[in-house]
Each structure stands twice: as C-alpha cells, then as structure tokens.
Amino acid sequence: MNTLLVTGGAGFIGANFVPGAVADGLRVINLDKLTYAGNVDSLESLSGNPSHIFVQGDIGDRALVRALLDEHRPDAIVNFAAESHVDRSIDGPAEFVQTNVVGTLSLLECAREYWRATKGDAKQTFRFLHISTDEVYGSLGAEGLFTETTAYAPNSPYSASKAASDHLVRAFHHTYGLPVLTTNCSNNYGPYQFPEKLIPLTIQKALRGDELPVYGDGKNIRDWLFVGDHCRAIRRVLEAGRVGETYNVGGNAERENISVVKTICALLDERRPLVDGRRRESLITFVKDRPGHDRRYAIDASKLKNELGWTPTQTFESGIAQTVDWYLDNHEWVQRVLDGSYRMERLGT
C-alpha cells in the first residue's frame, strides 16, 4: 500500500497513527471535521511534509469524500472518525448517531462506489478498515473475556452507535462484497488524548491539586491498551488481516479504575510533588456513578496474536509512566486544548 485515506486523523488515536504511517513511507490523506476532540496541534510533527495532506471536512460530505477518492486513489480507507465519549453520548445521543451511524454509512457508500470503479490489482488489494470498540459487547461479569464471536449488547448511546456502524460495515461486505476489516479495541491511553477521559483528566486535576472524582466504588474494570500498541495492531490488520474478519485488540492489562487513579497519583507525587506536601491519593473523591456504567471489559486478543503475530509491547506500568511523562512535557498542548469549550467539567449526569 502506498496511499491511505484516514478519517478522524486529528483525533487521539488517529494523531498517533498518522505520523507513524508517514514515517514508514505511506502517503496519508487525513480527513477530519475538527470537532472539540480533533486537534491539528497533534499533527505538528508533519507540518510541511508532502506525504501528509490534511483536509478539514465531514465523512458525511459525500461530494468531498468522492473528490478525495478520485483525486488521490487511496489503497485503503482507515476509519477512525467517531464521537467517542460515553458521558457526552448520555447528554446528546443524536450527534453520536449522526456521526457514528449516518456518517459511517455515507463513507461506506462512497467506498463501495470507488472500489467498484477500481480496476485490476488495485481492486483486489483495496481495504476498508473500521476502528471500533469493545464497548459494543456490553458488560462482563467477574470472569471471562470478550472474543470476536461475543454477542453485541451495547449499554450506552455511544456503544449502541458504534455497534450500528460495525453492523453496517459487516453488511457492506456480505451484501456488496466490499473488502472490509474491523478492529474492536479496549480502552486506549497515551499521548494526545483529550482530557475528558479518565487518565488525562486525572493527570490534569492531580497536577492542579483538585479533587479527583471516581465513579461509584471505583471498582469498574477496563483492559488498558497503550495507543502505540494499538496503532501497530491496526497496521498489522491492514497489511495481513483476512477480508471480512473482526480482530479484537487488547492490552492484557485489566485494572480497576481506582487502581489507575492511585497509580497516576503515585507517579505524579514522585515527579511533581504538591507544594503543601499532600499525597495526591488524599484528593480522591467517590461520586455518583455514571448511568448504565458497564462493570467490566476485558479482551481476548488471541486471534490477532495467532493469525497476525501481534502482541502488546507495553505493560500498563511502562505505558502509564510514559503517558504521565508526556503530559508533563507537553503542558502547552494541554493548555491549548483546554482553551476551548471543555473545562474538565463532569458530563453525562
């Protein structure tokens, strides 16, 4: 593959994926609407690079998507574009349906037209890779793991909208033959994550010495995946994944939310002690739980390991230390993000 059309490439995962793809010699057409979570500052390392073409626009703008496909003739589409925060979906589900369902449908229809008109080897090797989430599977009990055959049972407007988009991707393969791939990942963390998610939000509040809100009893469990490992998995699936298949991507790092927060507190106490000498763990405050809060997610990524040879390179301990250090070293990026409409307030109540 020489050229990718990447949607949502200025968001958290996209902004980690795109520079790596360009560094490996790929040409990337980066289409992003630049909503609150999209940030061109995250792509500053690619400024002036002719292999990165940034276009501000909506995946639902069919005329724009068709024009980009016709002009640049990508070998694959990688679809990161999505509204992705559960709390925001509780406040406003319609926007999630519009982007994640209607927008994905529009992109699929453009991809189908483009693929049908493509000739020869380029048609055989074209891929549409859809990036999704483990939240579509619902909530696990104390035991077990999500596999690629786990029944969908979404419990939030966000996960319901992603489940719908996953089903559309599957349907376009089985109905029209579109060569699709889907990945369902566990909770990502790392550089460039918008500070409404647990880890960057906790880092910013802890640095300021603010209270650290933790939902419910703090014992909700997530499988944490370092974003760099996720990007490696996406590249591997794009290169060698079997058409029509789904691959789960997990970090083998189940942690209770309270454990994650305490780990961040300890790392910051070592690196940036509070001037009054308090330990940051004393700032933890338990707050009313999120409506419909899933208790546990955990991924079985053995299919990805066995078929494509991918395993995570980061433990949670190494990845979270890198993440804390990145936020400490990139204060200006954080401040520019927080200059927008988000002020680390609670949403989805």
N, C-alpha and C positions, 0 to 999 in steps of 0.2 A: 504494500500500500504506500502511496505517495502523498495523497491529499485526504484530509478529514474535514467534514463539516461537523463542528462541535457546537451544540446548543447549550446555553447556560454556562458558557466557559469562563464567565467572570464571577461565578458563584464560588462557594467554598471548595467543593471537590473539583469542579472544572478548572479553577485557577491553580490547583496543584497538578492537574493532569496535563493541561495545555503546554506549560513550559517544558515539561519532560518530553512530550511528544515532539516539540520543535527541536529540542536538544538532540533527539535521536534521528533528526533528518527529515521529519514529516512537515508538510505544509498544512497549516491549520486555518480554516475559515471559522471564525469564532463569532457566533450569533448570540447576543444576549440582550434582553429587554432592559437591563439595568434597573430593576426594581430595588427596593431598600437593601436587599442582600447581595446584589451584584455590585462589584466594585472594580473599576479599571485600575485603581492603585495596586490591586493584587497582581496585575499583569505588567507592572512597571519594568521588570527584567526583560520584557520582549519589545520595549519601545524601539522603534526604528528597524526591527527585524523584518525583512521582506517575506519570511516564511510564516509570519503571523498577520492575518488580515482580520481586524476587528470590525464588526458590523453591529450597530445598535438596532435591535428590532425584535419583533414578537414571532414565536414559532407559529402563531395563528395567522400571520400575514402571508397568505398563500402566494401572492404575487411576488413578494420579496424572496420567499424560500425558493420558488421556482426559478427566479432570476439568479440566485446564488448557485443553485444546482446546475443550471445551464451554462453559467459563466465559468465555474471553477471545476466542474466534473469530478466531484469527490469520489473516492473509492469506498468510503463508508460514512455513515452518519452516526455520531455518538450523542445520544440524547440525555443530557443532564438537566435540561430546563424543567423546573418544577417549583411550586410553592411547597415548602418542606417543614414548617414548624407546627407541631400539633396544637400548641396554645393559640396560635393565630387562626388555625382552622376552626377552633371552637368559637372564636369571636366572629369569624367571617367565612363560612364554608363555601359560599358561592364562588369566590375568587379561586379557590382550590379546584373546584370542578371546572371552571373556565380554563385555567392553565393546564392542569394535570390531565384532564379528560378531553375537553374540546381541543385544546392546543395540541396534545399528542395525536389525536385523530387527524387534525389538519396536516401535521408533519408526516404522518404515515401515508396519507393520500398523495402528498407531494412526492414522497419517496417511491411510492408504487408507480406513479406516472414516469418518474425519472428512470427507475430500474427497467420498466417495460420498454422504454425507448433506447436503452443502452444495448450495445451490440458486443458480440464476441466474448473474449476472456473477461473484459471489464464487467459484463453482466454476471458471469459465473462467480466472480470474486467479490462482488458488492455485498456489503453487510449493513444492517440497521441494528445498532446496539442500544438497547434501552436500559437505563440505570434506574433500579428500583430499590425497595427497602424490605427488611424483614418484618416491618410492622404490618404488612398485608396478611401475615399469618395469625395475627391476634396475640393472645397471651398464653404463655406456657405455665404449667404447674411447677412444682419443685424439681421435677425430673424431666428428662427428655430434651431433644434438640429439634429445631426446625430443619427439615430436609426439603429438597426440591419438589417432593410429592405431598407435602403437608397441605391440607385443605386451607383455603383462604377464609379468614374470619376477622376482617378489619373492624376495629372498635372506635376509631376516631374519624372525623370528616377527612383529615389528611390521609390516613391509611386507606380509607374507602376510595378516595380519588386515585390513589396510586394503584390500588387493586384493579380499578376500572381500566386504567391505562395499560396495565400488564395484560389484561384480558384482550384489549384491542390489539396489542402487539401480537399476541398469540393468534388471534382471529385473522389478522392480515397475512400471517404465514400459512395457516391452514386453508383459508379461503382463496387467497390470491397468489400464494407461493412466494411472497416477499421473504428474502433470506434474512431472518431476524435472529437476534440473540438477546437474552435478558439476564441481568445480574440483580440479585437481591442481597443487599449488604446489611451488616449490623451497624451499630452506632459509630459514626466516624468522629475523629477528633484530630487536631493538628493545626498547623499554621493557616491563617486567613479565614478562620471560622467566625461568622457573625456572632457577636456576643449576646445573643438571646439563648443560645444552647447552654447546657449545664456547665461544661468545662470552661469555656471562655468567660461565661457570666460569673462563675465562681472566682476565677482568676482576677477579674476586674474589681469585683466587690471586695475581695480579700485584700487586694492592694490598697484600696481606699480605707480599709478598716470598717466597712459596712457590715450589717448583719448578713448572714449567708442563709437564705431561705432554702429549706429542703422539704419537698412534698411528703406529706403523710408521715410514716415512720422511717422513711429513708431506706427501706429495705427492698425497694424495687430494683430488679437486676437487669443489667444490659451487658451485651457482649461487645467490648470496645475494640475498634479497628482503627489503627493509625492510617491516616489518609494516604500517606505514601505507599503503604502496602496495598491499599485499595486501588490506587492508580496502576500499580504493577499488575494486579489481577485483571483490571479492565483491558490493559494492553494484551495480556495473555489470552483472554477470551476473544478479543478482536482478531488476534493472529490465528488462533487454532481451535476456537470453540466450534462445536457441531451446530450447524444451522437448525434453528427451531428449538434449541435447548435453553434451559434456565440453569444458571450456576449461582449457588449461594456463596457469599464471601463473608467470612467471619475472622475475628482476631484471636480466637481461643483465649479470651480474656474476660470472663464473666466477673463482674464486680457489682456489689450493692452501691446505690447512689451515695449513701452516707460514707462508704469507704472511699469513693472517688473524691468527695469533698475533703475528707480528712487527709488524703494523700496530697492534694493541692495545698492545703494549709501547711503541712509539714515542709513541703518543698519551698514555699514562699517564706516560711519562718527561717529557713536556712539561708536563703538568698537575699531577702529583703525584710529584715525584722521590723515590726511596728515600733515606732519611736517610744511608745508608752510601755513597751515590754510585754504586752499581752500576747498570749499564744492565739493564733487565729482560730483554732478549734473552738475557742470560747465564743466565737461570733455565730456559730451555727444555731439557727432557729428553725424549728419544725413548724410548717404552715399547713393550712387546709389542702388536702390532696387535690390534684388535677381531676376533673370529671372524667370518668371512664379510663383511669390510668392503668395501663397494662402492667401486670405484676412482674413478668419475667420474659425476656427474649434470650435465645441462645441459638447459634448457628452451627449446623453440621456442614463444614466445607470440604468433606472428604471427596466429593465428586470432582471439585476443582483441583484438589491435590492429586487424585488418582488419574484423572484424564489429562490434565494440563501441567502438572508438576508444580503448582503454586502453593506456597505456604507463607504465612506472615513472617517477616524478618524481625519485627519489633515485639518485645513483651510490653505489657501495659506499663511496667516500671520505666523502661527505657523510653517509650513513646511519650508518656506524660511528662517526664523530665525534659525532653526535647521541646515539648509544647509549651511548658511554663517558661523555659528559657527564650523561646521565640517571642512570646508576648512581652516579656521583659525587655527584649532587644528591639522591639518594634512598636514602641509607645506611640509614635507619630501616626502609624497606620490605624491603631485603635482609636486615637482621638479623632481622626478624620471620619472614621465610621460613626462614632458617637455624636459627631456634629449634626447628623441627620435627625430624623424624627424619633428614633428609638433612644430611650434614656434608661435602659436596664430596668424598666418597669415590668410588673407581672402582667401577663396577658392570659386570656382563656379561663377566666374565673367564672 
